[in-house]
Amino acid sequence: MDHLDDVDVFPVGITRDGTWTTGDPRHMTETLPEVTVEREVFLHKNEIRLLETSEVLATVDVIFPVLHGLNGEDGTIQGLFELSGVPYVGNGVLASACGMDKQYTKKLCKLAGLPIGKDLVLEGGEEFIPGTLNFPVYVKPARGGSSIGISRVEDVSGIDEAIRLARESDPKVIIEEEIKGIEVECGVLEYPDGRVVAAAPAELIGTEDGEAGFYDFSAKYLDGQVSAHIPARLSEEETARVKEIAVQTFKALNCNGLARVDFFVTEHGPVINEINTLPGFTPISMYPQVFQAEGISYGDLLHILIEQALATKSK
């Protein structure tokens, strides 16, 4: 909002129980802030209306979702936006749903011939069968985010507890063999004219220094231990390959507007870790930082995405 001086912004917050409310997020100063209800509102076509009286508080030209996790980046709210007929920034229902589900991200990447690691998916009450993967492994909710519910497991003795923890977030669990390599994140941006470009990747430094030994929730949001080297300290060939695969991944998942593709760059080349279809978007988040390094300011990036959303709707 601070970087959209020439745009009339009407902020809407969503509580944990799904209540839509007015409120300026710039007033929330806590490290992990909670939305509090002021005036309850709802979306009716291109109008934000007061729930109590149906008074029209704002008419909407474009929606800019800045949401993570269940119902926010899994295609659910994107479906609501589609039904409303209002243009919105970012990925549509299919790309959001497949990007949120690590199993289907990998399926689509594999079909496109892109490099992925070895994994195993446990549906419902399925149990892990020893010998199917080499340890150490990472046990994750298949449809999760922010590293919530993820465990690094050294041997089979810890697998059942890790699966139990992951299933607190999602009954479907994905178990991935550990990949040794440089952790990099690559932002992808679609311009209003349809061009899709990747920024030079950022190299994450210190991801293994936290208590969990990997890039967990605390390392991402609380500890401040992880830093980045932009651009990543890769060879020209490795950088070009990461950017190429990032764009190919964007297209394989039918993405729109923006995405961040995360990799491990191994001695045999880049391997896709995951895609984020609504990457972190504070001024210090990695996605804006990599484009800042390309000469695109935070404000310009916001405007490109808004114009791209409007251009997509007009096609």
Phi and psi restraints in degrees (value plus and minus 20) as a CYANA .aco file:
   2 ASP   PHI     -87.2   -47.2
   2 ASP   PSI     -39.4     0.6
   3 HIS   PHI    -127.2   -87.2
   3 HIS   PSI      -5.1    34.9
   4 LEU   PHI    -145.0  -105.0
   4 LEU   PSI      34.9    74.9
   5 ASP   PHI     -82.2   -42.2
   5 ASP   PSI     -49.3    -9.3
   6 ASP   PHI    -114.7   -74.7
   6 ASP   PSI      -8.3    31.7
   7 VAL   PHI    -141.3  -101.3
   7 VAL   PSI     116.4   156.4
   8 ASP   PHI    -102.1   -62.1
   8 ASP   PSI      89.0   129.0
   9 VAL   PHI    -120.1   -80.1
   9 VAL   PSI     110.1   150.1
  10 PHE   PHI    -135.2   -95.2
  10 PHE   PSI      81.9   121.9
  11 PRO   PHI     -96.8   -56.8
  11 PRO   PSI     119.8   159.8
  12 VAL   PHI    -148.9  -108.9
  12 VAL   PSI     107.8   147.8
  13 GLY   PHI    -123.6   -83.6
  13 GLY   PSI     135.9   175.9
  14 ILE   PHI    -145.7  -105.7
  14 ILE   PSI     104.2   144.2
  15 THR   PHI     -98.6   -58.6
  15 THR   PSI     152.7   192.7
  16 ARG   PHI     -80.6   -40.6
  16 ARG   PSI     -51.3   -11.3
  17 ASP   PHI    -110.0   -70.0
  17 ASP   PSI     -13.4    26.6
  18 GLY   PHI      73.7   113.7
  18 GLY   PSI     -13.4    26.6
  19 THR   PHI     -93.9   -53.9
  19 THR   PSI     110.2   150.2
  20 TRP   PHI    -111.7   -71.7
  20 TRP   PSI     114.2   154.2
  21 THR   PHI    -164.9  -124.9
  21 THR   PSI     132.0   172.0
  22 THR   PHI     -92.4   -52.4
  22 THR   PSI     142.8   182.8
  23 GLY   PHI     129.5   169.5
  23 GLY   PSI     120.4   160.4
  24 ASP   PHI    -112.6   -72.6
  24 ASP   PSI      95.3   135.3
  25 PRO   PHI     -84.5   -44.5
  25 PRO   PSI     -36.9     3.1
  26 ARG   PHI     -90.6   -50.6
  26 ARG   PSI     -31.7     8.3
  27 HIS   PHI    -107.9   -67.9
  27 HIS   PSI     -28.0    12.0
  28 MET   PHI    -111.9   -71.9
  28 MET   PSI      89.9   129.9
  29 THR   PHI    -126.3   -86.3
  29 THR   PSI     -26.1    13.9
  30 GLU   PHI     -86.4   -46.4
  30 GLU   PSI     138.3   178.3
  31 THR   PHI     -81.8   -41.8
  31 THR   PSI     -63.5   -23.5
  32 LEU   PHI    -143.0  -103.0
  32 LEU   PSI      60.2   100.2
  33 PRO   PHI     -92.3   -52.3
  33 PRO   PSI     133.3   173.3
  34 GLU   PHI    -132.8   -92.8
  34 GLU   PSI     118.9   158.9
  35 VAL   PHI     -92.2   -52.2
  35 VAL   PSI     112.6   152.6
  36 THR   PHI    -132.1   -92.1
  36 THR   PSI     127.1   167.1
  37 VAL   PHI     -98.7   -58.7
  37 VAL   PSI     107.0   147.0
  38 GLU   PHI    -128.3   -88.3
  38 GLU   PSI    -101.0   -61.0
  39 ARG   PHI    -138.4   -98.4
  39 ARG   PSI     102.4   142.4
  40 GLU   PHI     -92.3   -52.3
  40 GLU   PSI     114.7   154.7
  41 VAL   PHI    -152.8  -112.8
  41 VAL   PSI     148.5   188.5
  42 PHE   PHI    -166.1  -126.1
  42 PHE   PSI     140.6   180.6
  43 LEU   PHI    -117.0   -77.0
  43 LEU   PSI     103.1   143.1
  44 HIS   PHI    -145.5  -105.5
  44 HIS   PSI      86.3   126.3
  45 LYS   PHI      34.2    74.2
  45 LYS   PSI    -136.3   -96.3
  46 ASN   PHI    -125.4   -85.4
  46 ASN   PSI       7.6    47.6
  47 GLU   PHI    -143.2  -103.2
  47 GLU   PSI     118.5   158.5
  48 ILE   PHI    -114.4   -74.4
  48 ILE   PSI     100.7   140.7
  49 ARG   PHI    -139.6   -99.6
  49 ARG   PSI     129.6   169.6
  50 LEU   PHI     -93.3   -53.3
  50 LEU   PSI     108.7   148.7
  51 LEU   PHI     -81.5   -41.5
  51 LEU   PSI     -60.3   -20.3
  52 GLU   PHI     -88.6   -48.6
  52 GLU   PSI     -57.8   -17.8
  53 THR   PHI    -142.8  -102.8
  53 THR   PSI     -28.1    11.9
  54 SER   PHI      46.9    86.9
  54 SER   PSI      -4.6    35.4
  55 GLU   PHI     -81.6   -41.6
  55 GLU   PSI     115.2   155.2
  56 VAL   PHI     -98.5   -58.5
  56 VAL   PSI      96.6   136.6
  57 LEU   PHI    -113.1   -73.1
  57 LEU   PSI     -48.0    -8.0
  58 ALA   PHI    -182.4  -142.4
  58 ALA   PSI     125.9   165.9
  59 THR   PHI    -122.7   -82.7
  59 THR   PSI     123.7   163.7
  60 VAL   PHI    -136.1   -96.1
  60 VAL   PSI     106.8   146.8
  61 ASP   PHI    -111.0   -71.0
  61 ASP   PSI     -54.5   -14.5
  62 VAL   PHI    -175.6  -135.6
  62 VAL   PSI     124.0   164.0
  63 ILE   PHI    -125.8   -85.8
  63 ILE   PSI     113.5   153.5
  64 PHE   PHI    -134.7   -94.7
  64 PHE   PSI      73.6   113.6
  65 PRO   PHI     -94.9   -54.9
  65 PRO   PSI     108.3   148.3
  66 VAL   PHI    -142.8  -102.8
  66 VAL   PSI      57.8    97.8
  67 LEU   PHI    -153.4  -113.4
  67 LEU   PSI     133.7   173.7
  68 HIS   PHI    -148.4  -108.4
  68 HIS   PSI     135.4   175.4
  69 GLY   PHI      58.7    98.7
  69 GLY   PSI    -183.4  -143.4
  70 LEU   PHI     -73.6   -33.6
  70 LEU   PSI     111.0   151.0
  71 ASN   PHI      53.4    93.4
  71 ASN   PSI     -32.5     7.5
  72 GLY   PHI    -122.6   -82.6
  72 GLY   PSI     -54.9   -14.9
  73 GLU   PHI    -155.2  -115.2
  73 GLU   PSI      -0.9    39.1
  74 ASP   PHI    -125.3   -85.3
  74 ASP   PSI      -7.2    32.8
  75 GLY   PHI      76.7   116.7
  75 GLY   PSI     -32.6     7.4
  76 THR   PHI     -86.5   -46.5
  76 THR   PSI     -77.5   -37.5
  77 ILE   PHI     -91.6   -51.6
  77 ILE   PSI     -45.6    -5.6
  78 GLN   PHI     -83.8   -43.8
  78 GLN   PSI     -55.4   -15.4
  79 GLY   PHI     -83.8   -43.8
  79 GLY   PSI     -59.1   -19.1
  80 LEU   PHI     -82.1   -42.1
  80 LEU   PSI     -62.1   -22.1
  81 PHE   PHI     -83.9   -43.9
  81 PHE   PSI     -59.4   -19.4
  82 GLU   PHI     -80.5   -40.5
  82 GLU   PSI     -63.7   -23.7
  83 LEU   PHI     -86.3   -46.3
  83 LEU   PSI     -51.5   -11.5
  84 SER   PHI     -92.5   -52.5
  84 SER   PSI     -44.4    -4.4
  85 GLY   PHI      61.1   101.1
  85 GLY   PSI     -10.3    29.7
  86 VAL   PHI    -113.3   -73.3
  86 VAL   PSI     111.3   151.3
  87 PRO   PHI     -78.7   -38.7
  87 PRO   PSI     126.1   166.1
  88 TYR   PHI    -162.0  -122.0
  88 TYR   PSI     129.4   169.4
  89 VAL   PHI     -92.7   -52.7
  89 VAL   PSI     117.6   157.6
  90 GLY   PHI      78.0   118.0
  90 GLY   PSI    -183.8  -143.8
  91 ASN   PHI     -97.0   -57.0
  91 ASN   PSI     132.3   172.3
  92 GLY   PHI    -103.6   -63.6
  92 GLY   PSI    -187.6  -147.6
  93 VAL   PHI     -83.8   -43.8
  93 VAL   PSI     -69.5   -29.5
  94 LEU   PHI     -84.4   -44.4
  94 LEU   PSI     -71.6   -31.6
  95 ALA   PHI     -83.0   -43.0
  95 ALA   PSI     -58.6   -18.6
  96 SER   PHI     -85.3   -45.3
  96 SER   PSI     -65.0   -25.0
  97 ALA   PHI     -85.9   -45.9
  97 ALA   PSI     -64.8   -24.8
  98 CYS   PHI     -92.1   -52.1
  98 CYS   PSI     -53.6   -13.6
  99 GLY   PHI     -89.2   -49.2
  99 GLY   PSI     -50.8   -10.8
 100 MET   PHI     -96.1   -56.1
 100 MET   PSI     -49.3    -9.3
 101 ASP   PHI    -116.5   -76.5
 101 ASP   PSI      86.6   126.6
 102 LYS   PHI     -79.8   -39.8
 102 LYS   PSI     -51.5   -11.5
 103 GLN   PHI     -81.3   -41.3
 103 GLN   PSI     -65.3   -25.3
 104 TYR   PHI    -101.4   -61.4
 104 TYR   PSI     -47.3    -7.3
 105 THR   PHI     -76.4   -36.4
 105 THR   PSI     -68.4   -28.4
 106 LYS   PHI     -87.9   -47.9
 106 LYS   PSI     -57.4   -17.4
 107 LYS   PHI     -79.8   -39.8
 107 LYS   PSI     -67.4   -27.4
 108 LEU   PHI     -88.9   -48.9
 108 LEU   PSI     -58.4   -18.4
 109 CYS   PHI     -84.5   -44.5
 109 CYS   PSI     -61.1   -21.1
 110 LYS   PHI     -83.4   -43.4
 110 LYS   PSI     -63.5   -23.5
 111 LEU   PHI     -81.6   -41.6
 111 LEU   PSI     -50.7   -10.7
 112 ALA   PHI    -104.9   -64.9
 112 ALA   PSI     -19.0    21.0
 113 GLY   PHI      57.2    97.2
 113 GLY   PSI       4.3    44.3
 114 LEU   PHI    -115.3   -75.3
 114 LEU   PSI     132.7   172.7
 115 PRO   PHI     -97.8   -57.8
 115 PRO   PSI     102.8   142.8
 116 ILE   PHI    -150.5  -110.5
 116 ILE   PSI     141.1   181.1
 117 GLY   PHI    -103.9   -63.9
 117 GLY   PSI     158.1   198.1
 118 LYS   PHI    -107.3   -67.3
 118 LYS   PSI     115.4   155.4
 119 ASP   PHI    -167.7  -127.7
 119 ASP   PSI     151.6   191.6
 120 LEU   PHI    -162.4  -122.4
 120 LEU   PSI     114.0   154.0
 121 VAL   PHI    -128.8   -88.8
 121 VAL   PSI     111.7   151.7
 122 LEU   PHI    -129.9   -89.9
 122 LEU   PSI      93.5   133.5
 123 GLU   PHI    -106.0   -66.0
 123 GLU   PSI     128.3   168.3
 124 GLY   PHI      24.5    64.5
 124 GLY   PSI    -139.8   -99.8
 125 GLY   PHI    -115.8   -75.8
 125 GLY   PSI      -6.3    33.7
 126 GLU   PHI     -80.3   -40.3
 126 GLU   PSI     125.1   165.1
 127 GLU   PHI    -127.1   -87.1
 127 GLU   PSI     135.8   175.8
 128 PHE   PHI     -94.4   -54.4
 128 PHE   PSI     115.0   155.0
 129 ILE   PHI    -124.8   -84.8
 129 ILE   PSI      94.3   134.3
 130 PRO   PHI     -74.9   -34.9
 130 PRO   PSI     122.7   162.7
 131 GLY   PHI      77.5   117.5
 131 GLY   PSI     -28.9    11.1
 132 THR   PHI    -102.2   -62.2
 132 THR   PSI     -45.0    -5.0
 133 LEU   PHI    -156.7  -116.7
 133 LEU   PSI     135.5   175.5
 134 ASN   PHI    -111.0   -71.0
 134 ASN   PSI     116.3   156.3
 135 PHE   PHI    -105.2   -65.2
 135 PHE   PSI     136.8   176.8
 136 PRO   PHI     -92.6   -52.6
 136 PRO   PSI     137.3   177.3
 137 VAL   PHI    -150.7  -110.7
 137 VAL   PSI     144.4   184.4
 138 TYR   PHI    -133.2   -93.2
 138 TYR   PSI     108.6   148.6
 139 VAL   PHI    -126.0   -86.0
 139 VAL   PSI     104.7   144.7
 140 LYS   PHI    -156.6  -116.6
 140 LYS   PSI     127.8   167.8
 141 PRO   PHI     -81.2   -41.2
 141 PRO   PSI     114.5   154.5
 142 ALA   PHI     -86.1   -46.1
 142 ALA   PSI     -50.2   -10.2
 143 ARG   PHI    -144.9  -104.9
 143 ARG   PSI      61.2   101.2
 144 GLY   PHI    -164.8  -124.8
 144 GLY   PSI    -194.1  -154.1
 145 GLY   PHI    -180.8  -140.8
 145 GLY   PSI     149.8   189.8
 146 SER   PHI      39.0    79.0
 146 SER   PSI       2.3    42.3
 147 SER   PHI      44.3    84.3
 147 SER   PSI      -2.3    37.7
 148 ILE   PHI     -91.9   -51.9
 148 ILE   PSI     111.6   151.6
 149 GLY   PHI      61.2   101.2
 149 GLY   PSI      -9.0    31.0
 150 ILE   PHI    -116.7   -76.7
 150 ILE   PSI     120.7   160.7
 151 SER   PHI    -153.4  -113.4
 151 SER   PSI     123.7   163.7
 152 ARG   PHI    -117.5   -77.5
 152 ARG   PSI     107.5   147.5
 153 VAL   PHI    -140.6  -100.6
 153 VAL   PSI     104.3   144.3
 154 GLU   PHI    -100.2   -60.2
 154 GLU   PSI     -55.0   -15.0
 155 ASP   PHI    -172.2  -132.2
 155 ASP   PSI     156.2   196.2
 156 VAL   PHI     -84.3   -44.3
 156 VAL   PSI     -40.8    -0.8
 157 SER   PHI     -84.9   -44.9
 157 SER   PSI     -44.3    -4.3
 158 GLY   PHI    -120.5   -80.5
 158 GLY   PSI     -17.0    23.0
 159 ILE   PHI     -91.9   -51.9
 159 ILE   PSI     -60.2   -20.2
 160 ASP   PHI     -84.3   -44.3
 160 ASP   PSI     -61.6   -21.6
 161 GLU   PHI     -86.5   -46.5
 161 GLU   PSI     -57.9   -17.9
 162 ALA   PHI     -85.7   -45.7
 162 ALA   PSI     -59.6   -19.6
 163 ILE   PHI     -85.9   -45.9
 163 ILE   PSI     -60.6   -20.6
 164 ARG   PHI     -80.9   -40.9
 164 ARG   PSI     -64.0   -24.0
 165 LEU   PHI     -83.4   -43.4
 165 LEU   PSI     -64.6   -24.6
 166 ALA   PHI     -82.5   -42.5
 166 ALA   PSI     -56.9   -16.9
 167 ARG   PHI     -93.4   -53.4
 167 ARG   PSI     -29.8    10.2
 168 GLU   PHI     -87.1   -47.1
 168 GLU   PSI     -43.7    -3.7
 169 SER   PHI    -122.3   -82.3
 169 SER   PSI     -47.8    -7.8
 170 ASP   PHI    -181.5  -141.5
 170 ASP   PSI     110.3   150.3
 171 PRO   PHI     -84.9   -44.9
 171 PRO   PSI     -42.1    -2.1
 172 LYS   PHI    -114.6   -74.6
 172 LYS   PSI     108.5   148.5
 173 VAL   PHI    -140.7  -100.7
 173 VAL   PSI     120.3   160.3
 174 ILE   PHI    -135.7   -95.7
 174 ILE   PSI     114.5   154.5
 175 ILE   PHI    -137.4   -97.4
 175 ILE   PSI     105.0   145.0
 176 GLU   PHI    -140.7  -100.7
 176 GLU   PSI     117.5   157.5
 177 GLU   PHI     -85.7   -45.7
 177 GLU   PSI     121.5   161.5
 178 GLU   PHI     -84.8   -44.8
 178 GLU   PSI     118.4   158.4
 179 ILE   PHI    -134.6   -94.6
 179 ILE   PSI     104.4   144.4
 180 LYS   PHI    -110.8   -70.8
 180 LYS   PSI     103.5   143.5
 181 GLY   PHI     155.6   195.6
 181 GLY   PSI     158.8   198.8
 182 ILE   PHI     -97.7   -57.7
 182 ILE   PSI     107.2   147.2
 183 GLU   PHI    -103.4   -63.4
 183 GLU   PSI     101.7   141.7
 184 VAL   PHI    -152.9  -112.9
 184 VAL   PSI     133.9   173.9
 185 GLU   PHI    -146.0  -106.0
 185 GLU   PSI     114.1   154.1
 186 CYS   PHI    -145.4  -105.4
 186 CYS   PSI      97.2   137.2
 187 GLY   PHI    -101.6   -61.6
 187 GLY   PSI     120.6   160.6
 188 VAL   PHI    -143.5  -103.5
 188 VAL   PSI     116.0   156.0
 189 LEU   PHI    -152.3  -112.3
 189 LEU   PSI     114.0   154.0
 190 GLU   PHI    -125.7   -85.7
 190 GLU   PSI     106.7   146.7
 191 TYR   PHI    -104.6   -64.6
 191 TYR   PSI     142.8   182.8
 192 PRO   PHI     -76.8   -36.8
 192 PRO   PSI     -48.2    -8.2
 193 ASP   PHI    -104.4   -64.4
 193 ASP   PSI     -16.6    23.4
 194 GLY   PHI      77.6   117.6
 194 GLY   PSI     -28.8    11.2
 195 ARG   PHI     -83.9   -43.9
 195 ARG   PSI     118.4   158.4
 196 VAL   PHI    -138.4   -98.4
 196 VAL   PSI     101.4   141.4
 197 VAL   PHI    -148.9  -108.9
 197 VAL   PSI     132.9   172.9
 198 ALA   PHI    -133.1   -93.1
 198 ALA   PSI     119.8   159.8
 199 ALA   PHI    -101.9   -61.9
 199 ALA   PSI     141.3   181.3
 200 ALA   PHI     -79.1   -39.1
 200 ALA   PSI     115.4   155.4
 201 PRO   PHI     -89.4   -49.4
 201 PRO   PSI     135.5   175.5
 202 ALA   PHI    -121.2   -81.2
 202 ALA   PSI     120.0   160.0
 203 GLU   PHI    -119.3   -79.3
 203 GLU   PSI     104.7   144.7
 204 LEU   PHI    -103.5   -63.5
 204 LEU   PSI     114.0   154.0
 205 ILE   PHI    -143.0  -103.0
 205 ILE   PSI     108.0   148.0
 206 GLY   PHI      74.1   114.1
 206 GLY   PSI      -6.0    34.0
 207 THR   PHI     -87.4   -47.4
 207 THR   PSI     -41.6    -1.6
 208 GLU   PHI    -119.0   -79.0
 208 GLU   PSI     -14.2    25.8
 209 ASP   PHI    -107.0   -67.0
 209 ASP   PSI     -34.2     5.8
 210 GLY   PHI     -96.4   -56.4
 210 GLY   PSI     156.2   196.2
 211 GLU   PHI     -81.4   -41.4
 211 GLU   PSI     -55.6   -15.6
 212 ALA   PHI     -97.3   -57.3
 212 ALA   PSI     -37.8     2.2
 213 GLY   PHI      62.5   102.5
 213 GLY   PSI     -11.7    28.3
 214 PHE   PHI    -172.7  -132.7
 214 PHE   PSI    -198.9  -158.9
 215 TYR   PHI    -100.8   -60.8
 215 TYR   PSI      54.8    94.8
 216 ASP   PHI    -111.1   -71.1
 216 ASP   PSI    -193.9  -153.9
 217 PHE   PHI     -77.4   -37.4
 217 PHE   PSI     -66.6   -26.6
 218 SER   PHI     -82.3   -42.3
 218 SER   PSI     -62.5   -22.5
 219 ALA   PHI     -83.8   -43.8
 219 ALA   PSI     -54.8   -14.8
 220 LYS   PHI     -95.0   -55.0
 220 LYS   PSI     -58.0   -18.0
 221 TYR   PHI    -141.2  -101.2
 221 TYR   PSI     -41.1    -1.1
 222 LEU   PHI    -139.5   -99.5
 222 LEU   PSI     -61.1   -21.1
 223 ASP   PHI     -98.5   -58.5
 223 ASP   PSI     -52.2   -12.2
 224 GLY   PHI      50.7    90.7
 224 GLY   PSI       1.8    41.8
 225 GLN   PHI    -107.1   -67.1
 225 GLN   PSI     -44.1    -4.1
 226 VAL   PHI    -112.6   -72.6
 226 VAL   PSI     111.3   151.3
 227 SER   PHI    -142.8  -102.8
 227 SER   PSI     158.8   198.8
 228 ALA   PHI    -155.7  -115.7
 228 ALA   PSI     126.8   166.8
 229 HIS   PHI    -129.0   -89.0
 229 HIS   PSI      94.5   134.5
 230 ILE   PHI    -140.1  -100.1
 230 ILE   PSI      98.7   138.7
 231 PRO   PHI     -97.8   -57.8
 231 PRO   PSI     144.1   184.1
 232 ALA   PHI     -80.3   -40.3
 232 ALA   PSI     127.7   167.7
 233 ARG   PHI    -101.9   -61.9
 233 ARG   PSI      53.0    93.0
 234 LEU   PHI    -139.4   -99.4
 234 LEU   PSI     142.7   182.7
 235 SER   PHI     -90.6   -50.6
 235 SER   PSI     143.4   183.4
 236 GLU   PHI     -78.9   -38.9
 236 GLU   PSI     -58.4   -18.4
 237 GLU   PHI     -86.6   -46.6
 237 GLU   PSI     -63.5   -23.5
 238 GLU   PHI     -85.0   -45.0
 238 GLU   PSI     -62.6   -22.6
 239 THR   PHI     -80.8   -40.8
 239 THR   PSI     -66.3   -26.3
 240 ALA   PHI     -81.7   -41.7
 240 ALA   PSI     -58.5   -18.5
 241 ARG   PHI     -89.4   -49.4
 241 ARG   PSI     -61.4   -21.4
 242 VAL   PHI     -79.8   -39.8
 242 VAL   PSI     -66.9   -26.9
 243 LYS   PHI     -83.5   -43.5
 243 LYS   PSI     -59.3   -19.3
 244 GLU   PHI     -84.0   -44.0
 244 GLU   PSI     -67.3   -27.3
 245 ILE   PHI     -87.2   -47.2
 245 ILE   PSI     -55.5   -15.5
 246 ALA   PHI     -79.8   -39.8
 246 ALA   PSI     -65.5   -25.5
 247 VAL   PHI     -86.7   -46.7
 247 VAL   PSI     -60.1   -20.1
 248 GLN   PHI     -83.7   -43.7
 248 GLN   PSI     -57.7   -17.7
 249 THR   PHI     -85.7   -45.7
 249 THR   PSI     -64.3   -24.3
 250 PHE   PHI     -72.6   -32.6
 250 PHE   PSI     -66.4   -26.4
 251 LYS   PHI     -95.0   -55.0
 251 LYS   PSI     -55.3   -15.3
 252 ALA   PHI     -82.6   -42.6
 252 ALA   PSI     -52.4   -12.4
 253 LEU   PHI    -115.1   -75.1
 253 LEU   PSI     -11.9    28.1
 254 ASN   PHI      39.2    79.2
 254 ASN   PSI      23.7    63.7
 255 CYS   PHI     -94.7   -54.7
 255 CYS   PSI     146.0   186.0
 256 ASN   PHI    -166.7  -126.7
 256 ASN   PSI     108.9   148.9
 257 GLY   PHI      66.7   106.7
 257 GLY   PSI     -89.0   -49.0
 258 LEU   PHI    -175.1  -135.1
 258 LEU   PSI     137.8   177.8
 259 ALA   PHI    -188.3  -148.3
 259 ALA   PSI     140.1   180.1
 260 ARG   PHI    -144.4  -104.4
 260 ARG   PSI     104.2   144.2
 261 VAL   PHI    -126.8   -86.8
 261 VAL   PSI     106.5   146.5
 262 ASP   PHI    -123.6   -83.6
 262 ASP   PSI     119.4   159.4
 263 PHE   PHI    -152.5  -112.5
 263 PHE   PSI     140.5   180.5
 264 PHE   PHI    -131.5   -91.5
 264 PHE   PSI     103.6   143.6
 265 VAL   PHI    -115.4   -75.4
 265 VAL   PSI      86.0   126.0
 266 THR   PHI    -116.6   -76.6
 266 THR   PSI     157.0   197.0
 267 GLU   PHI     -86.9   -46.9
 267 GLU   PSI     -36.2     3.8
 268 HIS   PHI    -121.1   -81.1
 268 HIS   PSI     -17.4    22.6
 269 GLY   PHI     100.4   140.4
 269 GLY   PSI     156.5   196.5
 270 PRO   PHI     -90.8   -50.8
 270 PRO   PSI     123.2   163.2
 271 VAL   PHI    -146.3  -106.3
 271 VAL   PSI     111.1   151.1
 272 ILE   PHI     -90.3   -50.3
 272 ILE   PSI     110.6   150.6
 273 ASN   PHI    -112.4   -72.4
 273 ASN   PSI     -77.5   -37.5
 274 GLU   PHI    -184.7  -144.7
 274 GLU   PSI     153.0   193.0
 275 ILE   PHI    -140.4  -100.4
 275 ILE   PSI     122.5   162.5
 276 ASN   PHI    -133.9   -93.9
 276 ASN   PSI      94.7   134.7
 277 THR   PHI    -106.3   -66.3
 277 THR   PSI     -32.4     7.6
 278 LEU   PHI    -155.1  -115.1
 278 LEU   PSI      56.5    96.5
 279 PRO   PHI     -87.6   -47.6
 279 PRO   PSI     139.9   179.9
 280 GLY   PHI     -69.8   -29.8
 280 GLY   PSI     120.4   160.4
 281 PHE   PHI    -154.9  -114.9
 281 PHE   PSI       2.7    42.7
 282 THR   PHI     -94.3   -54.3
 282 THR   PSI     143.1   183.1
 283 PRO   PHI     -78.3   -38.3
 283 PRO   PSI     -41.9    -1.9
 284 ILE   PHI    -119.3   -79.3
 284 ILE   PSI     -17.7    22.3
 285 SER   PHI     -90.7   -50.7
 285 SER   PSI     139.6   179.6
 286 MET   PHI     -86.5   -46.5
 286 MET   PSI     -58.7   -18.7
 287 TYR   PHI     -80.0   -40.0
 287 TYR   PSI     -73.1   -33.1
 288 PRO   PHI     -83.6   -43.6
 288 PRO   PSI     -52.1   -12.1
 289 GLN   PHI     -83.6   -43.6
 289 GLN   PSI     -62.6   -22.6
 290 VAL   PHI     -88.1   -48.1
 290 VAL   PSI     -52.3   -12.3
 291 PHE   PHI     -99.1   -59.1
 291 PHE   PSI     -48.6    -8.6
 292 GLN   PHI     -79.0   -39.0
 292 GLN   PSI     -60.6   -20.6
 293 ALA   PHI     -86.1   -46.1
 293 ALA   PSI     -42.1    -2.1
 294 GLU   PHI    -108.3   -68.3
 294 GLU   PSI     -20.3    19.7
 295 GLY   PHI      75.4   115.4
 295 GLY   PSI      -9.0    31.0
 296 ILE   PHI    -125.2   -85.2
 296 ILE   PSI      93.3   133.3
 297 SER   PHI     -88.7   -48.7
 297 SER   PSI     144.0   184.0
 298 TYR   PHI     -77.1   -37.1
 298 TYR   PSI     -66.6   -26.6
 299 GLY   PHI     -83.2   -43.2
 299 GLY   PSI     -62.7   -22.7
 300 ASP   PHI     -83.1   -43.1
 300 ASP   PSI     -58.4   -18.4
 301 LEU   PHI     -81.7   -41.7
 301 LEU   PSI     -64.6   -24.6
 302 LEU   PHI     -79.0   -39.0
 302 LEU   PSI     -64.5   -24.5
 303 HIS   PHI     -88.6   -48.6
 303 HIS   PSI     -57.1   -17.1
 304 ILE   PHI     -79.8   -39.8
 304 ILE   PSI     -64.3   -24.3
 305 LEU   PHI     -87.7   -47.7
 305 LEU   PSI     -58.6   -18.6
 306 ILE   PHI     -85.4   -45.4
 306 ILE   PSI     -64.9   -24.9
 307 GLU   PHI     -84.7   -44.7
 307 GLU   PSI     -56.5   -16.5
 308 GLN   PHI     -84.5   -44.5
 308 GLN   PSI     -60.3   -20.3
 309 ALA   PHI     -82.4   -42.4
 309 ALA   PSI     -64.2   -24.2
 310 LEU   PHI     -85.5   -45.5
 310 LEU   PSI     -58.5   -18.5
 311 ALA   PHI     -87.4   -47.4
 311 ALA   PSI     -57.8   -17.8
 312 THR   PHI     -84.0   -44.0
 312 THR   PSI     -62.1   -22.1
 313 LYS   PHI     -86.5   -46.5
 313 LYS   PSI     -51.3   -11.3
 314 SER   PHI    -101.1   -61.1
 314 SER   PSI     -29.8    10.2
